[in-house]
Amino acid sequence: MTFIDLPISPLWLDLVQWGKDHYRDRIFAKEALIPTRPGPLYLVHHGVVRLVSQTTFPSALPPHPPAEALVGLLGIGQPFEIVSHPHFVISAQAHVDGTAVLWLYWNELQQWQALYQQILEQFKAQHRQQLLWMGILGQKSTFHRLLNFLILWGKSMGETPGQDYYLPYPLTHAQLGQAVGSTRVTVTRLLARLRKQGLVWQNENNRLCFNYPGLQSLLT
């Protein structure tokens, strides 16, 4: 499964220029919070956006920081929307320096009908990805959740030289923990185990690489 890329076409460039002309375009430094609200459609046209969910459940226990979960990584040409919910808040953050996002409404997008259809297909692909991700989070074993997450994101969004894949974006161990419902310490320990087996490693761009047949064999 792969996401549908929006090509850098004259229509896409026209949309980006429209965003700049209408002051709907902003550039963000790494880790900056991107102002969002329910209603508009947001499009990433440079860099990477990280979506994080933060729970707002009241607790009878002593105060703890709200639980956070990584719920999405969006690259160039990918859309996102923000939903309102009483028990969690979705925030958007710049995952890399120079991330650029423009926003508009669906009725405004209709003047670019070809892009309108492509963005609908993007949302469908994201929905399929989220269903697979939720299935992974339902597994009891943290080790299996981590293996399946690496395979899912490597095969759907990463790149591959032969039987090896690497994740599309750098992720810290804490962010991997947020993605699989675990902790940074646990992810660090599990990745060290996989490194000793020669199944995962970092490339020169600090992106996590893995051997697909090797990880798959651990799941059987």
C-alpha positions in Angstrom: 0.0 0.0 0.0 1.4 3.4 -0.9 0.1 6.9 -0.6 -0.9 8.7 -3.8 1.6 11.5 -4.4 0.4 14.8 -5.6 2.8 15.6 -8.5 4.5 19.0 -8.7 2.2 20.0 -11.6 1.3 23.5 -12.9 -2.0 23.1 -11.0 -0.2 22.3 -7.7 2.1 25.2 -8.2 -0.9 27.4 -8.9 -2.5 26.3 -5.7 0.6 27.1 -3.7 0.9 30.5 -5.3 -2.8 31.1 -4.5 -2.1 30.3 -0.9 0.8 32.8 -0.8 -1.2 35.5 -2.6 -4.1 35.1 -0.1 -1.8 35.0 3.0 -2.9 31.3 3.6 0.7 30.0 3.6 3.2 29.8 6.5 6.6 28.3 7.1 7.5 26.8 10.5 10.7 25.9 12.3 11.2 22.4 13.6 8.9 21.4 16.5 6.9 24.6 16.1 3.2 24.3 16.8 1.1 24.9 13.7 -2.0 26.9 14.4 -5.1 24.9 13.3 -8.8 24.7 13.9 -11.7 22.5 12.8 -13.1 23.4 9.4 -10.2 24.3 7.0 -8.3 21.9 4.9 -4.6 22.0 5.4 -2.0 21.0 2.8 1.7 20.3 3.3 3.8 21.7 0.5 7.2 21.5 2.1 8.7 19.5 4.9 6.8 17.2 7.2 3.9 17.7 9.6 3.5 15.5 12.7 0.0 15.0 14.2 -0.2 14.4 17.9 -3.2 13.4 20.0 -3.4 14.5 23.6 -6.1 13.1 25.9 -8.2 15.3 28.0 -9.8 12.7 30.3 -10.2 13.8 33.9 -8.3 11.6 36.3 -9.0 10.8 40.0 -5.2 9.9 40.4 -2.6 12.5 41.2 -1.9 14.9 38.4 0.0 13.5 35.4 0.9 15.0 32.1 -1.8 14.3 29.5 -1.0 11.2 27.5 0.3 11.9 24.0 0.1 9.6 20.9 1.7 10.1 17.5 -1.2 9.7 15.0 0.2 10.9 11.7 3.2 12.0 9.7 2.4 13.9 6.6 4.8 14.8 3.8 4.7 17.1 0.7 1.4 17.0 -1.0 -0.6 15.4 1.8 -3.7 16.9 3.3 -5.0 16.9 6.8 -8.0 18.2 8.8 -8.5 18.8 12.5 -11.5 17.3 14.3 -13.1 18.4 17.5 -13.6 15.9 20.3 -14.4 16.2 24.0 -11.8 13.7 25.1 -8.8 14.4 23.0 -7.1 17.3 21.2 -5.2 16.9 17.9 -2.3 19.3 17.3 0.0 19.7 14.3 3.7 20.3 14.7 6.5 20.9 12.2 8.5 17.7 12.2 11.5 19.2 10.2 12.7 22.8 9.8 11.2 24.8 7.0 7.9 22.9 7.0 5.3 24.9 5.0 1.6 24.5 5.2 -1.2 26.3 3.4 -4.9 26.2 4.3 -8.2 26.8 2.4 -11.8 25.5 2.4 -13.2 22.7 0.4 -15.4 25.1 -1.7 -12.3 27.1 -2.6 -10.4 23.9 -3.7 -13.1 23.2 -6.3 -11.6 25.6 -8.7 -8.8 23.0 -9.1 -11.0 19.9 -9.8 -8.1 17.6 -10.6 -6.4 18.4 -7.3 -9.8 18.1 -5.5 -10.1 14.5 -6.7 -6.5 13.6 -5.9 -6.8 15.0 -2.4 -10.0 13.0 -1.8 -7.9 9.9 -2.8 -5.2 10.9 -0.4 -7.7 11.0 2.5 -9.0 7.5 1.5 -5.4 6.2 1.6 -4.8 7.8 5.0 -8.0 6.2 6.3 -6.8 2.8 5.2 -3.4 3.5 6.8 -5.1 4.5 10.1 -7.2 1.3 10.1 -4.1 -0.8 9.8 -2.4 1.3 12.5 -5.3 0.8 14.9 -5.1 -3.0 14.2 -1.4 -2.9 15.2 -2.2 -1.0 18.4 -4.6 -3.8 19.4 -1.8 -6.3 19.7 -0.7 -7.2 23.2 3.0 -7.5 22.6 4.9 -4.2 22.4 7.6 -6.0 20.4 5.1 -7.1 17.8 3.5 -3.6 17.7 6.9 -2.1 17.0 7.8 -4.6 14.3 4.4 -4.2 12.5 4.7 -0.4 12.8 8.1 -0.4 11.1 6.9 -2.7 8.3 3.7 -0.7 7.8 5.4 2.7 7.6 8.4 1.4 5.7 6.4 -0.3 3.0 3.7 2.4 2.7 5.7 5.6 2.9 9.4 4.6 3.0 12.0 3.8 0.3 13.6 0.5 -0.4 16.9 -0.6 -1.9 16.1 -4.3 -2.5 14.8 -6.1 0.6 15.8 -3.3 3.0 13.4 -0.4 3.8 14.0 2.9 5.6 11.4 5.0 7.3 10.4 8.2 5.3 11.3 10.6 8.2 13.6 10.6 11.2 11.8 9.5 14.4 13.1 9.6 18.0 12.7 6.7 20.3 10.1 8.7 22.2 8.1 9.4 19.1 8.2 5.7 18.1 7.0 4.9 21.6 4.1 7.3 21.1 3.3 5.6 17.8 3.1 2.1 19.3 1.6 2.9 22.7 4.8 2.3 24.6 7.7 4.3 26.2 11.0 5.6 25.0 12.9 3.2 27.3 11.1 0.1 26.0 11.6 1.1 22.4 15.3 1.8 23.0 15.7 -1.7 24.5 13.8 -3.4 21.7 15.7 -1.6 18.9 19.0 -2.5 20.6 17.9 -6.2 20.5 17.1 -5.8 16.8 20.4 -4.0 16.1 22.3 -6.9 17.7 20.6 -9.2 15.2 21.5 -6.9 12.3 17.9 -6.3 11.5 17.7 -2.5 12.1 20.3 0.3 11.7 20.5 4.1 11.1 21.5 5.5 7.7 23.5 8.6 7.0 20.4 10.8 7.2 19.5 9.4 10.7 16.6 7.5 9.3 15.8 4.0 10.7 16.4 1.2 8.2 15.3 -2.4 8.6 15.5 -5.7 6.7 12.0 -6.6 5.7 12.4 -10.5 5.5 14.2 -10.4 8.9 11.4 -8.5 10.7 8.7 -10.5 9.0 10.3 -13.8 10.2 10.0 -12.6 13.8 6.3 -12.3 13.4 5.7 -15.8 12.2 
